[in-house]
Amino acid sequence: MGNVYFHALDWAIVIAYFALVTWIGHSVKDLQGSTREYFLGSRSLPWYAVAMSIVATAVSGVTFIGVPSLVFAQEGDFRYLQFCLAGLISKAILGQWILPRLYEKNYASPYDFIRDKLGPVFGKISAFLFFIGAVLGQGVRVFAVALVLELLTGLDFIGCVFLSVGVSALSTMLGGIRAVVWSDVVQFVMFVAGGVIAILYVTNGYPDGVTGLWTAAESEGKTRILEWSTDPRVNFTLWAGVFAMPFQNLAAYGTDQLNTQRMLCCKSVREARLALYISNFGELVVVLFLLVGVALWGFYQFNPIDPAFASLVAANVDRIFPAFILSEIPTGLRGFMVAALFAAAMSSPVLSALSETTITMFHDGHRRGELSEARAVTLSRILVIAWAVVLGGFALALSGSDERLIPLAFAMTAYTYGPMLGLFLLALFVPKHRITSAPIGVTVALVGVLLVHNAQFFGLTEQRELVAFPWLFPLGVILCLTFSVLPWGGRRPLSSST
């Protein structure tokens, strides 16, 4: 299908984007003489680049595709914006209390911190949880974009997955985290430009322009932001944004190396804080793509959906923005928009984080200083390829899913974010002698979230889930903390030799 719409100029633009990302990796290849440079950029990256990288990592292809559909859908509106409150709350906590602890001993990851405070077993448990969560959460990103690119480009699904993770792996393998951060800067500019182009294209031909579109959307309730419902099964409510999603954000930025790695690349904790706080302006990107959803809704009030895509959009409304790009955007701009979609989907950040965590947490020779820097960098590049294969494999395994992208992406990380944050909080605030069995706490948290999120599958209720996905995050944290400190039949507390 995509071949009918996607022309040589479009392909040339997409190829030029891939060439640019690869060149960025190649241009810093000669600097990669040590793992400190390869994984942390020698802690010398400027705060403004790190801030844009944080935003680019958080704003993925799921945002690019899924957020506009939240407004375009029947009864859709701006309620997703309530989750921005969680970012403001959690980043203030992170900057004030967590970042200084990670910088105090030059930790390479939050799992290093956990290992230092609780012992090597718990560092490895937290790293293993990160592996699971990264593959689940980032696999959804690759799946989402590959599914759309299959329509846009005419390549089969396997080819689209290979293209996405392949270019990401190549850039990361060549240039490490320095290449990742500067590629993120390019990607940030591109997907923001993509959103702006879509809005301008629609409003330019809409009756009375921006004013007319906004007035029409407001009259249909499309601009509603606040949801006061206390039903825990409703996804987007003010209460979820204030009380539940801060747990998700704390876990995402404080314990998920995908995000934490960027902040640890700054010269000092002061610059890391600055990058983190400035990244709050990234919430404007969410606003931008909600406005894209308004623009799409307004456009299709006066124009039919291309018959080639009508049934696909009817089956899953997440396809509306890609269908618009392919059928309505002119040649050339279409290629840029698809390149922007790729930019929002690039999985290179997670490949760097996965490679680093594998080396620093599970290679005893590296910990003892017996592994030379040259061999460590070579092994890191091999691990980037290996993790790219795993990530692509999980994306392929999702190929039959018909879930909405935003809930699916959050739900995938809910399984591991709770116990990861629970372990981190134990290391931060709970004396070692009070922790009786963290493995039990982690296990109960994983099983508890699994049962609650899949209640119908396990025969616990006629409804699919007991609570909406935002409440899975505090649930996992509370279960982990509670069952880690309970006195299990006189069980001895955690010893210093653990």
N, C-alpha and C positions, 0 to 999 in steps of 0.2 A: 504493500500500500504506500509506504513512505517514498518509494522510488518515483511515483507519479507526481509527488509534490516537491520532493527534495532534488534540487538541481545542482549543476556543477559549481556554481558560485557559492551555494550554501555549503557544499562539501569542502570547498577551498577555505572558507572561513573557519569551519570546524577543525580542519587539519592544521591551519595556522595556529589556532589556540593550543592544540596538543603539542605542536612544535615549540611554542613559547614556553609551556610548562616544562617540557623536556630540556630545553635550553637552560632554563633557570637551574635545574638540577645539575646539568653538566658544568655550568659556569662556576659553581662552588665546589666541584668535585675535588679539586686539588687541596682544599682546606681540610678535608676529612681524614686527618692523621691520627685522631684519637676519638675514643668513645665520648669523652666530654664534649668535644666539638660536634660529633655526629648526632648525639642525642640531645644536647642542651645548648648548642651553638656557642660553646665556651662562655655561657651566661653573658653574652655581649650584644644581644639583639635589642634594637630600640623599642621603647614602650609602645609607640604608635603602631608599629608593625605587629607587635604582639596583640594589641587591642583589636586590630582588624582581623588577625588570625583567630582570636577567640570568637569573634562574631561569625566569621566564615565557617568555623567548626560547628558552632551551634545551629547556624542557619543552613540547612542541608537541602538536598533535592526533595526531601519530604515537605519542607516549608515551601519551596518553590512550587511544588505541585499541589500539596495538600491544603495549605492555608487558603488560597483563593477559592477552593471548592467548598470550604466551610461557609463562605458568604454566598456563593452562587447557589448552593443547594436549597431546596424548598425549606422555608423557615430558617434559612441560614442568616447569620448576623456576625457582629463583632465580639461575641462573648469570649472567644479565645483570648482576647486582649487582656482579660482578667489575670491570666497566667503571668503577665509581665510583672505584676506585683511581687511574685515569688522571686524573680531575678533581682529586684531592688533589695528585698529583704536578705536574701541569701548572700549576695555579694558584699553587703555591708558586714555581715558576720564573718565571712571568709577573710576579707581584708583586715579586719580588726584582730581576730583571734587565731585564724588557721595559717594564713600565709607566713606570719612571723615564725611560727613553729617549724614550718618546712624549710625556711631559710637559715634557721639557727645553727644547723650542722651540715648545711649544703646537701640536704637529702635530694636524691635523684627522682624520687617518686613518693607518694603517700605510703606505699607499701614498704619502702625503706624505713619510714617513720614508725610504722606499726611493728616492723621487725625489731627496731631498736628499743621500743618501749615494752613489747610483749614477748618477743622471742622470735626465732626464725620460722617456726611452724606457722605462726599466725601471719607473718609477712607473706609466706607462700600461699596460705589460704586466701588472703585478700587479693593477691595477684591472680590466683586461679579464678576467683570470682570476676575479676576484671576481664580475663580472657573470655569467659562465658558471656558476660554482658556486652563486651565489645563485638563479638561475633553476632550475637542476636540483634543488637541495636543497629550496628553499622551494616549488617547484612540486609536489613530492611531498606536502608538508603540505596544500596546498590540494586536491590530488587525493584524498588520504585522507579528509579531512573531507567533501568534496563527495560522495564515493561513499557515505558513511554517511548524510549528510543527505538524500540522494535517497530512502533508505529511510524515514527518520524523518518527513520532512515532506510527502512526496508531490510535491515539486517535481522537475522533471527535472534531469539532471546539469548541463546548461548553466546553468540558473537557480541551482543551488546554488553553482557556481563564481562566477557573477556576484555573488551575495549576499555571499560571503565576501570577495572582493577589493574589491568595491564599497564596503562599509562601512569596510574598512581604509583604502582610498584616501581616502575622505571625511574620516575622523578625522585622518589624517596631513596631508592637504592643508590642513586648517583650522588645526591646532595645532602641527605640526612635532614635533620629538623630545620636547618637554615633554609634549605630549598623549600621545605614544606611551608614555613611561615611566609616566605616571599611569594610563593605560589598562591597561598591563601589571600594575600593582599590583592593579587590580580583577580582571583575568583570573586572576592568581595565586590570589587568594582564592577565586574561583569554581571553578577546576578542582580545587583542594584540597578544597573543600567537596563537590564532586561525587564525588570518590573516597571521602571519609568517609561520605557518604550511602549509597553502594552497599554498603560494608562493613557498616554498621549495619543496613541493610535485610535483608541476608542473615543475619547472625549473630543477629538478633533472633528469627528463626524456626528456627534450626538447633539440633538436639539438643545440649544442654549448651553452647550459645552459642559464644563465641570459643574457649574451651578445647577443646570438642569438635571444632570445625572445624580448629584447629591440629593436634590429635592425629591426626585423620584424614589431613590433608595430609602430616604428617611420616611416617606409616606408609606412604604411597604414594610417598615420595621427592620430594614437591613442594617441600620446603624446602631441598633441596640447593643449596649456593652454589658450592663450589669444583669446578673441572674441571681436572685435572692433565694432560690429554692434550697431547702434543707434536705432534699432527697439525695442520699449518698450515691445513688445510681446515675445521677445526672453528671455528665463529664465536666462541663464548663460552668462553674458557679464561683461567686465571689469567695465563698468559704473554702473552696478547693484552692483558689489562687492564694489566699492568705495563710491557710493552716496546713494544707497538704503538699502543694507543689514546692514550697521552700525546702522540704526534705529532698525532693527530687533534685533541685538546683544545688543544694549543699553537696549531695552525693556526686552530681555531675561535675562540678567545678573543684570540689575538694578531694574526692577519692577516685575519680575516673581519670587515669593518666592521659587519656585522649585530650582532655582540657587542661589538666594540671600541668602537664609537660610544658605548655606554652608559657605559663606564668613563671616557671622555674628557669626560663631562658633569659630573663631580664638581669640587668647588672646588679640590682639590689632589691630588697623587699619594698623599698619606697617606689621604685619604678614598676614593680609587679603590681602593687596596689593601684597605681595610676592606670596601668593597662586594664586592670580588672574593672575599676570604676568607670573609665571611659567607655568600656565595652557595653555599659548600660544603654548607651545611645543606640546600640544594636537593636533594641526593642522597636526603634523606628522602622527597621526592616520588616518586622512583623506587621506594623501598621501599613507599610507600603504594599505588602502582598495581600492584606485584607482589602485594601483599595483596589488592587488588581481584581479581586473577586467581585467587588461592586461594578467595576468596569465591564467584566465579562457578563454579569447579570444584565447590565444596561444594554450591552450590545445585542444580546440574544432576545431582548424584548422586541427588537425590530427586525432581527435577522434569524432565519432558521439555521439550525446546526447542520453542517454539511452531512448529507445522507450517508456518506462513507463512514462517519463517526457517530451518528445519532444513536445507533443501538449500543455501541461501546460506552458512550456517556450515560445512557440509560441504565446500563448494567453497573457502572461505577462512576459516580460523578467526579471522582478524582481526576478523570481523564479530560475534563473540560478545558483546562488551560493548554495542555499539549495539543488538543484538537484545534483550538483557536490558533495557536502558533502555526500549525501545519496548513490549515485551510484558509486563513485570513491574512496572515502577515506576508508582505511582499518578499520575493526572492532577494537574498542578500541579508535583509533584516532577519529573515527566517533563520538563516545560517547562524547569525550572531545570537539569536535567542536560543537555539539548540546548543551552541557553545556555552551560553550562560547556564543552561540546564546542566550540562556536563560539569561546569565549574561548581555548581551547588552540590553536585553529587560526588565529587572527587573523594576517594577514600584514603588518600595518602596520609592524612593526620593519624588515623588509627593504625596504619601499618607501622609508622615510626614508633608509636607508643607501645604496640604489641612487641615489636622487636626489642626495644629497650628493656621492657619489663622482663622478657624472657631471659635476656643476658644478665641483668643486674640481680634478679631474684633466684634464678635457677642454675646459673653456671658457677659452681664453687671455685673453679680456677680463677675466674674473673674477680670474685670476692677476695680471694687470697693474694691477688696480684701476680698470679703465675701465668696468666694469659697476656701475651704481648698486645699492645694497642693495635698493631697492624692486623693481627689475626682476629682480634675482637671486632674490628670494623668489617672485615671480610665475613665473619660469622653473622654479624648484624644484617648485612646485605642479603645473605642467604635466607635469614629468618624473615626478612621483608617479603621475599618471593613465596616462602612457605605459608605465611599468614595470608597473603593475597589469594592463594589457592583455597585456603580454608574459607575465607570471606566469600569468594565467588561461589564456592560449593554450597554454602548456606543460602545465598541468594537464589541459586538454582532450585534448592529444595523448597523455597517459598513460591515457586512459579504457579502453583495452583490456588494460591490464596486470593480471596475476594474481600478481605478486610479493608476498611477505610484506613488510610495511611497514618494519620496523626495518632489515633488511638493505638494502632498496631505498633508504631515506633516507640511510644511511651511504655506500652505494656511489656514489650520485650526487655526493656531495661529494668522494669520493676522487680523482676525476679532476683536480680543481683544487687541493685543499688541499696536496698534496705540493709542486708547484712554487711555490705562494704562500708556504709556509713556507720553502722552499729559498731564494727570493729574499730573504726577510726575514732569514734567517740570514746570507746573503752580505753584506747591508747592515750587519748587526750586527758580524760577526766577521772578515770576509775583507777585506784591503786591496784597494783598487780595482785596483791594478796586477796583482794575482794573478788577476783574473777575465778570462778570455780570450773566453768566448762564453756569456753567460747565456741568450740566445735558443735556442741549441742545447740547453742544459740543460733549459729549460722544455719544449721540443718532445719531447726524449727521455723526460722524465718523463710527459708526457701520453700519448705513444704506448705507453710501457712499461706503464703502468697499464691502458690500454685493452686491450692484448694479453693481459696476465695475467688480467684480470677476465673477458674474453670468449674464453678460450683455445679452447673448443670451437667457437665461431662461426668463428674464424679457422683451424680445422683443426690446432691445435697439440696437442690432447689429446682423448681421448674424454670427459673430464669437462668440465663447463661452465667451471670456473675452476681455476687452479693453486693459489691460496691463498684463504682466507676474507677477507672485506672488511677486517678490522682491519689486516692486513699490507700492504694497498695504500697506507696512509698513510706508513709509513717507507720503503717502496719508492720512492714518488714523491719524497720528500725526498732520499734518497740519490742517485737518478739525477740530479736537478736539480743538486745540489751537485757531484757528480763530473764531469759533463759540462760544467759551467760553468767549471771551472778547469783542465781538461785542455789541454795545449799543442797546439792544432790546427795542426800544420804550420808552426810559427813565427808563427801569427796574432798580431797586435798585441793587447796587453791593452786593457781598457776605458779609453778616454781620458776626460779630464775634460770634453770637449765633447760627449760622447754624450748 
